[in-house]
Amino acid sequence: MEEYSDKVKDHYMNPRNTGIIENASGEGTVGNPVCGDIMTIYIDVDENEVLTDVKFSTFGCGAAIATSSMITEMAVGMTVDEAYNITRNDVAEELDGLPPIKMHCSNLAADALQAAIDNYRYRKENGEI
């Protein structure tokens, strides 16, 4: 059985920033068909390109929920560029590690945040926001 850190357990049992941001600046959904994890990250970005709010909706295992929760906490207050550079290893380190078999979960969290930022940048370039 995988051993999870206290931080992983805490973010799984008490996830932060769950929900949907209505009229979000950007939204990104990624999934892993092998394990069935699906996560959506919503971001609000201010005029200074700072993420003022980040929320998530995740269907998946405890590690997927914990990594989603953690990345939302990490990204709030960062600029779009800073948040885009959060890696899967950054997320895992903030959670005091993940079992190797669950590292793909942190990869999904980083990918979902990047997808939300890509969506924001696309919408901004095209005058949608």
mmCIF file of the C-alpha atoms, coordinates in Angstrom:
data_MODEL
# 
_entry.id   MODEL 
# 
loop_
_atom_site.group_PDB 
_atom_site.id 
_atom_site.type_symbol 
_atom_site.label_atom_id 
_atom_site.label_alt_id 
_atom_site.label_comp_id 
_atom_site.label_asym_id 
_atom_site.label_entity_id 
_atom_site.label_seq_id 
_atom_site.pdbx_PDB_ins_code 
_atom_site.Cartn_x 
_atom_site.Cartn_y 
_atom_site.Cartn_z 
_atom_site.occupancy 
_atom_site.B_iso_or_equiv 
_atom_site.pdbx_formal_charge 
_atom_site.auth_seq_id 
_atom_site.auth_comp_id 
_atom_site.auth_asym_id 
_atom_site.auth_atom_id 
_atom_site.pdbx_PDB_model_num 
ATOM 1   C CA . MET A 1 1   ? 0.000   0.000  0.000   1.00 0.00 ? 1   MET A CA 1 
ATOM 2   C CA . GLU A 1 2   ? 1.232   3.506  -0.834  1.00 0.00 ? 2   GLU A CA 1 
ATOM 3   C CA . GLU A 1 3   ? 2.327   5.672  2.058   1.00 0.00 ? 3   GLU A CA 1 
ATOM 4   C CA . TYR A 1 4   ? 1.167   9.260  1.866   1.00 0.00 ? 4   TYR A CA 1 
ATOM 5   C CA . SER A 1 5   ? 2.656   12.237 3.682   1.00 0.00 ? 5   SER A CA 1 
ATOM 6   C CA . ASP A 1 6   ? 0.613   14.112 6.262   1.00 0.00 ? 6   ASP A CA 1 
ATOM 7   C CA . LYS A 1 7   ? 0.332   17.008 3.788   1.00 0.00 ? 7   LYS A CA 1 
ATOM 8   C CA . VAL A 1 8   ? -1.149  14.742 1.109   1.00 0.00 ? 8   VAL A CA 1 
ATOM 9   C CA . LYS A 1 9   ? -3.643  13.354 3.605   1.00 0.00 ? 9   LYS A CA 1 
ATOM 10  C CA . ASP A 1 10  ? -4.550  16.853 4.786   1.00 0.00 ? 10  ASP A CA 1 
ATOM 11  C CA . HIS A 1 11  ? -5.118  18.200 1.258   1.00 0.00 ? 11  HIS A CA 1 
ATOM 12  C CA . TYR A 1 12  ? -7.173  15.111 0.405   1.00 0.00 ? 12  TYR A CA 1 
ATOM 13  C CA . MET A 1 13  ? -9.326  15.278 3.552   1.00 0.00 ? 13  MET A CA 1 
ATOM 14  C CA . ASN A 1 14  ? -9.560  19.100 3.559   1.00 0.00 ? 14  ASN A CA 1 
ATOM 15  C CA . PRO A 1 15  ? -9.113  20.241 -0.037  1.00 0.00 ? 15  PRO A CA 1 
ATOM 16  C CA . ARG A 1 16  ? -8.615  23.964 -0.553  1.00 0.00 ? 16  ARG A CA 1 
ATOM 17  C CA . ASN A 1 17  ? -10.148 26.062 -3.310  1.00 0.00 ? 17  ASN A CA 1 
ATOM 18  C CA . THR A 1 18  ? -12.672 23.559 -4.602  1.00 0.00 ? 18  THR A CA 1 
ATOM 19  C CA . GLY A 1 19  ? -15.382 24.692 -6.959  1.00 0.00 ? 19  GLY A CA 1 
ATOM 20  C CA . ILE A 1 20  ? -15.888 26.630 -10.135 1.00 0.00 ? 20  ILE A CA 1 
ATOM 21  C CA . ILE A 1 21  ? -15.073 30.264 -10.903 1.00 0.00 ? 21  ILE A CA 1 
ATOM 22  C CA . GLU A 1 22  ? -17.961 31.711 -12.883 1.00 0.00 ? 22  GLU A CA 1 
ATOM 23  C CA . ASN A 1 23  ? -16.673 33.788 -15.813 1.00 0.00 ? 23  ASN A CA 1 
ATOM 24  C CA . ALA A 1 24  ? -13.115 32.627 -15.143 1.00 0.00 ? 24  ALA A CA 1 
ATOM 25  C CA . SER A 1 25  ? -10.243 34.281 -16.992 1.00 0.00 ? 25  SER A CA 1 
ATOM 26  C CA . GLY A 1 26  ? -9.073  30.807 -18.013 1.00 0.00 ? 26  GLY A CA 1 
ATOM 27  C CA . GLU A 1 27  ? -10.069 27.178 -17.646 1.00 0.00 ? 27  GLU A CA 1 
ATOM 28  C CA . GLY A 1 28  ? -8.135  24.000 -18.331 1.00 0.00 ? 28  GLY A CA 1 
ATOM 29  C CA . THR A 1 29  ? -9.218  20.364 -18.192 1.00 0.00 ? 29  THR A CA 1 
ATOM 30  C CA . VAL A 1 30  ? -6.905  17.373 -18.424 1.00 0.00 ? 30  VAL A CA 1 
ATOM 31  C CA . GLY A 1 31  ? -7.353  13.701 -17.780 1.00 0.00 ? 31  GLY A CA 1 
ATOM 32  C CA . ASN A 1 32  ? -5.582  10.392 -17.645 1.00 0.00 ? 32  ASN A CA 1 
ATOM 33  C CA . PRO A 1 33  ? -7.652  7.664  -19.311 1.00 0.00 ? 33  PRO A CA 1 
ATOM 34  C CA . VAL A 1 34  ? -5.521  4.937  -17.715 1.00 0.00 ? 34  VAL A CA 1 
ATOM 35  C CA . CYS A 1 35  ? -6.360  5.829  -14.115 1.00 0.00 ? 35  CYS A CA 1 
ATOM 36  C CA . GLY A 1 36  ? -9.567  7.786  -14.744 1.00 0.00 ? 36  GLY A CA 1 
ATOM 37  C CA . ASP A 1 37  ? -8.439  11.026 -13.079 1.00 0.00 ? 37  ASP A CA 1 
ATOM 38  C CA . ILE A 1 38  ? -9.955  14.179 -14.585 1.00 0.00 ? 38  ILE A CA 1 
ATOM 39  C CA . MET A 1 39  ? -9.282  17.674 -13.282 1.00 0.00 ? 39  MET A CA 1 
ATOM 40  C CA . THR A 1 40  ? -10.313 21.173 -14.255 1.00 0.00 ? 40  THR A CA 1 
ATOM 41  C CA . ILE A 1 41  ? -8.506  24.268 -13.002 1.00 0.00 ? 41  ILE A CA 1 
ATOM 42  C CA . TYR A 1 42  ? -10.166 27.695 -13.144 1.00 0.00 ? 42  TYR A CA 1 
ATOM 43  C CA . ILE A 1 43  ? -8.170  30.918 -12.837 1.00 0.00 ? 43  ILE A CA 1 
ATOM 44  C CA . ASP A 1 44  ? -8.962  34.594 -12.358 1.00 0.00 ? 44  ASP A CA 1 
ATOM 45  C CA . VAL A 1 45  ? -6.257  36.968 -13.537 1.00 0.00 ? 45  VAL A CA 1 
ATOM 46  C CA . ASP A 1 46  ? -6.074  40.682 -12.739 1.00 0.00 ? 46  ASP A CA 1 
ATOM 47  C CA . GLU A 1 47  ? -4.817  43.546 -14.896 1.00 0.00 ? 47  GLU A CA 1 
ATOM 48  C CA . ASN A 1 48  ? -1.264  42.961 -13.618 1.00 0.00 ? 48  ASN A CA 1 
ATOM 49  C CA . GLU A 1 49  ? -1.262  39.345 -14.848 1.00 0.00 ? 49  GLU A CA 1 
ATOM 50  C CA . VAL A 1 50  ? -1.489  38.020 -11.266 1.00 0.00 ? 50  VAL A CA 1 
ATOM 51  C CA . LEU A 1 51  ? -3.632  35.008 -10.414 1.00 0.00 ? 51  LEU A CA 1 
ATOM 52  C CA . THR A 1 52  ? -6.094  36.345 -7.851  1.00 0.00 ? 52  THR A CA 1 
ATOM 53  C CA . ASP A 1 53  ? -8.144  33.161 -7.550  1.00 0.00 ? 53  ASP A CA 1 
ATOM 54  C CA . VAL A 1 54  ? -7.573  29.536 -8.524  1.00 0.00 ? 54  VAL A CA 1 
ATOM 55  C CA . LYS A 1 55  ? -10.160 26.795 -8.020  1.00 0.00 ? 55  LYS A CA 1 
ATOM 56  C CA . PHE A 1 56  ? -10.412 23.169 -9.071  1.00 0.00 ? 56  PHE A CA 1 
ATOM 57  C CA . SER A 1 57  ? -12.859 20.409 -9.746  1.00 0.00 ? 57  SER A CA 1 
ATOM 58  C CA . THR A 1 58  ? -11.330 16.928 -9.730  1.00 0.00 ? 58  THR A CA 1 
ATOM 59  C CA . PHE A 1 59  ? -12.696 13.452 -10.181 1.00 0.00 ? 59  PHE A CA 1 
ATOM 60  C CA . GLY A 1 60  ? -10.029 11.019 -9.139  1.00 0.00 ? 60  GLY A CA 1 
ATOM 61  C CA . CYS A 1 61  ? -7.980  9.388  -6.446  1.00 0.00 ? 61  CYS A CA 1 
ATOM 62  C CA . GLY A 1 62  ? -6.823  10.976 -3.202  1.00 0.00 ? 62  GLY A CA 1 
ATOM 63  C CA . ALA A 1 63  ? -3.488  11.976 -4.712  1.00 0.00 ? 63  ALA A CA 1 
ATOM 64  C CA . ALA A 1 64  ? -5.247  13.719 -7.630  1.00 0.00 ? 64  ALA A CA 1 
ATOM 65  C CA . ILE A 1 65  ? -7.396  15.694 -5.216  1.00 0.00 ? 65  ILE A CA 1 
ATOM 66  C CA . ALA A 1 66  ? -4.412  16.550 -3.007  1.00 0.00 ? 66  ALA A CA 1 
ATOM 67  C CA . THR A 1 67  ? -2.279  17.735 -5.934  1.00 0.00 ? 67  THR A CA 1 
ATOM 68  C CA . SER A 1 68  ? -5.157  19.827 -7.307  1.00 0.00 ? 68  SER A CA 1 
ATOM 69  C CA . SER A 1 69  ? -5.617  21.436 -3.905  1.00 0.00 ? 69  SER A CA 1 
ATOM 70  C CA . MET A 1 70  ? -1.905  22.095 -3.492  1.00 0.00 ? 70  MET A CA 1 
ATOM 71  C CA . ILE A 1 71  ? -1.370  23.646 -6.907  1.00 0.00 ? 71  ILE A CA 1 
ATOM 72  C CA . THR A 1 72  ? -4.223  26.099 -6.313  1.00 0.00 ? 72  THR A CA 1 
ATOM 73  C CA . GLU A 1 73  ? -2.538  27.246 -3.107  1.00 0.00 ? 73  GLU A CA 1 
ATOM 74  C CA . MET A 1 74  ? 0.837   27.505 -4.808  1.00 0.00 ? 74  MET A CA 1 
ATOM 75  C CA . ALA A 1 75  ? -0.444  29.525 -7.790  1.00 0.00 ? 75  ALA A CA 1 
ATOM 76  C CA . VAL A 1 76  ? -2.552  32.194 -6.066  1.00 0.00 ? 76  VAL A CA 1 
ATOM 77  C CA . GLY A 1 77  ? -0.599  35.446 -5.991  1.00 0.00 ? 77  GLY A CA 1 
ATOM 78  C CA . MET A 1 78  ? 1.837   34.388 -8.708  1.00 0.00 ? 78  MET A CA 1 
ATOM 79  C CA . THR A 1 79  ? 2.055   36.037 -12.088 1.00 0.00 ? 79  THR A CA 1 
ATOM 80  C CA . VAL A 1 80  ? 0.785   34.061 -15.054 1.00 0.00 ? 80  VAL A CA 1 
ATOM 81  C CA . ASP A 1 81  ? 4.372   33.357 -16.139 1.00 0.00 ? 81  ASP A CA 1 
ATOM 82  C CA . GLU A 1 82  ? 5.444   32.203 -12.664 1.00 0.00 ? 82  GLU A CA 1 
ATOM 83  C CA . ALA A 1 83  ? 2.438   29.911 -12.302 1.00 0.00 ? 83  ALA A CA 1 
ATOM 84  C CA . TYR A 1 84  ? 2.991   28.462 -15.773 1.00 0.00 ? 84  TYR A CA 1 
ATOM 85  C CA . ASN A 1 85  ? 6.420   27.288 -14.658 1.00 0.00 ? 85  ASN A CA 1 
ATOM 86  C CA . ILE A 1 86  ? 5.183   25.216 -11.699 1.00 0.00 ? 86  ILE A CA 1 
ATOM 87  C CA . THR A 1 87  ? 6.355   21.668 -12.408 1.00 0.00 ? 87  THR A CA 1 
ATOM 88  C CA . ARG A 1 88  ? 4.999   18.323 -11.282 1.00 0.00 ? 88  ARG A CA 1 
ATOM 89  C CA . ASN A 1 89  ? 8.061   17.962 -9.085  1.00 0.00 ? 89  ASN A CA 1 
ATOM 90  C CA . ASP A 1 90  ? 7.304   21.325 -7.456  1.00 0.00 ? 90  ASP A CA 1 
ATOM 91  C CA . VAL A 1 91  ? 3.829   20.079 -6.545  1.00 0.00 ? 91  VAL A CA 1 
ATOM 92  C CA . ALA A 1 92  ? 5.119   16.760 -5.213  1.00 0.00 ? 92  ALA A CA 1 
ATOM 93  C CA . GLU A 1 93  ? 7.797   18.513 -3.151  1.00 0.00 ? 93  GLU A CA 1 
ATOM 94  C CA . GLU A 1 94  ? 5.235   20.891 -1.619  1.00 0.00 ? 94  GLU A CA 1 
ATOM 95  C CA . LEU A 1 95  ? 3.261   17.816 -0.554  1.00 0.00 ? 95  LEU A CA 1 
ATOM 96  C CA . ASP A 1 96  ? 6.380   16.259 1.016   1.00 0.00 ? 96  ASP A CA 1 
ATOM 97  C CA . GLY A 1 97  ? 6.486   13.647 -1.721  1.00 0.00 ? 97  GLY A CA 1 
ATOM 98  C CA . LEU A 1 98  ? 4.171   11.231 -3.480  1.00 0.00 ? 98  LEU A CA 1 
ATOM 99  C CA . PRO A 1 99  ? 4.510   7.485  -3.977  1.00 0.00 ? 99  PRO A CA 1 
ATOM 100 C CA . PRO A 1 100 ? 6.131   6.876  -7.396  1.00 0.00 ? 100 PRO A CA 1 
ATOM 101 C CA . ILE A 1 101 ? 2.962   5.231  -8.692  1.00 0.00 ? 101 ILE A CA 1 
ATOM 102 C CA . LYS A 1 102 ? 1.064   8.470  -7.962  1.00 0.00 ? 102 LYS A CA 1 
ATOM 103 C CA . MET A 1 103 ? 3.489   10.970 -9.526  1.00 0.00 ? 103 MET A CA 1 
ATOM 104 C CA . HIS A 1 104 ? 1.288   11.142 -12.611 1.00 0.00 ? 104 HIS A CA 1 
ATOM 105 C CA . CYS A 1 105 ? -1.296  12.930 -10.429 1.00 0.00 ? 105 CYS A CA 1 
ATOM 106 C CA . SER A 1 106 ? 1.004   15.869 -9.834  1.00 0.00 ? 106 SER A CA 1 
ATOM 107 C CA . ASN A 1 107 ? 1.735   15.896 -13.546 1.00 0.00 ? 107 ASN A CA 1 
ATOM 108 C CA . LEU A 1 108 ? -1.990  16.291 -14.201 1.00 0.00 ? 108 LEU A CA 1 
ATOM 109 C CA . ALA A 1 109 ? -2.252  19.196 -11.753 1.00 0.00 ? 109 ALA A CA 1 
ATOM 110 C CA . ALA A 1 110 ? 0.614   21.066 -13.433 1.00 0.00 ? 110 ALA A CA 1 
ATOM 111 C CA . ASP A 1 111 ? -0.820  20.280 -16.878 1.00 0.00 ? 111 ASP A CA 1 
ATOM 112 C CA . ALA A 1 112 ? -4.299  21.505 -15.883 1.00 0.00 ? 112 ALA A CA 1 
ATOM 113 C CA . LEU A 1 113 ? -2.906  24.800 -14.574 1.00 0.00 ? 113 LEU A CA 1 
ATOM 114 C CA . GLN A 1 114 ? -0.891  25.273 -17.764 1.00 0.00 ? 114 GLN A CA 1 
ATOM 115 C CA . ALA A 1 115 ? -4.002  24.497 -19.846 1.00 0.00 ? 115 ALA A CA 1 
ATOM 116 C CA . ALA A 1 116 ? -5.967  27.135 -17.894 1.00 0.00 ? 116 ALA A CA 1 
ATOM 117 C CA . ILE A 1 117 ? -3.210  29.685 -18.499 1.00 0.00 ? 117 ILE A CA 1 
ATOM 118 C CA . ASP A 1 118 ? -3.053  28.750 -22.198 1.00 0.00 ? 118 ASP A CA 1 
ATOM 119 C CA . ASN A 1 119 ? -6.836  29.258 -22.364 1.00 0.00 ? 119 ASN A CA 1 
ATOM 120 C CA . TYR A 1 120 ? -6.504  32.658 -20.632 1.00 0.00 ? 120 TYR A CA 1 
ATOM 121 C CA . ARG A 1 121 ? -3.756  33.761 -23.033 1.00 0.00 ? 121 ARG A CA 1 
ATOM 122 C CA . TYR A 1 122 ? -5.787  32.632 -26.055 1.00 0.00 ? 122 TYR A CA 1 
ATOM 123 C CA . ARG A 1 123 ? -8.898  34.447 -24.830 1.00 0.00 ? 123 ARG A CA 1 
ATOM 124 C CA . LYS A 1 124 ? -6.899  37.619 -24.098 1.00 0.00 ? 124 LYS A CA 1 
ATOM 125 C CA . GLU A 1 125 ? -5.200  37.595 -27.525 1.00 0.00 ? 125 GLU A CA 1 
ATOM 126 C CA . ASN A 1 126 ? -8.572  37.184 -29.216 1.00 0.00 ? 126 ASN A CA 1 
ATOM 127 C CA . GLY A 1 127 ? -10.282 39.978 -27.282 1.00 0.00 ? 127 GLY A CA 1 
ATOM 128 C CA . GLU A 1 128 ? -12.609 37.668 -25.381 1.00 0.00 ? 128 GLU A CA 1 
ATOM 129 C CA . ILE A 1 129 ? -11.565 39.104 -22.022 1.00 0.00 ? 129 ILE A CA 1 
# 
